[in-house]
Amino acid sequence: MENILETKRLIIRCFRDEDAQALYENHMDSEVRKWFPNECYADWEEALEAIRFFAGSAERGQLPFVLGAELKQTGELIGDAGLSEVEGRPGETEVGYCIGQKYRQNGYAAELLEAMSVIAASRFGIREIFGRVVHGNKASEKVLLKNGFQFIQEEFGAEDDPCGNGMRVYSKTILKG
């Protein structure tokens, strides 16, 4: 499968079938379950189905464009990130990301988010991306702010609000691709 982009420490790439177990484990940790219970897989087989869907979408060059993040040093899949259309808002694209628990607090999320900004501009011509964070998820807010996102509004009652507590919406203008 294709490597999409390399950063200082990460390879951002299309998923492979053998990533299923790592994807499953990354999305089953307590922090992911707390903030996004709707993005946890029932088992590795469900994660494999998701991987195959994401890989097909990436091969077609369409949204949702979800990729794996591999640690260059070890080849381990440490997380994932994706670009997708904002539900109910045609023409708006949001970015989401997940870093496995044992890899957090090392700046990988910020590095991955910056890479996704580059991909949004270079592959899709997107000039503004949005990040939506569940109220209380301070770690994700810090990552967005570190990457130049600006808070723009609070949002309540969204269909995809996993906790029903509202979301904080951030935006970033991408100047170059």
Sequence and secondary structure as in RCSB ss.txt:
>XXXX:A:sequence
MENILETKRLIIRCFRDEDAQALYENHMDSEVRKWFPNECYADWEEALEAIRFFAGSAERGQLPFVLGAELKQTG
ELIGDAGLSEVEGRPGETEVGYCIGQKYRQNGYAAELLEAMSVIAASRFGIREIFGRVVHGNKASEKVLLKNGFQ
FIQEEFGAEDDPCGNGMRVYSKTILKG
>XXXX:A:secstr
  EEEE SSEEEE   GGGHHHHHHHHHSHHHHHH GGG  SSHHHHHHHHHHHHHHHHHT SSEEEEEEETTT 
 EEEEEEEEE TT TT EEEEEEE GGGTTSSHHHHHHHHHHHHHHHHH   EEEEEEETT HHHHHHHHHTT E
EEEEE S TT SSSS EEEEEEE    
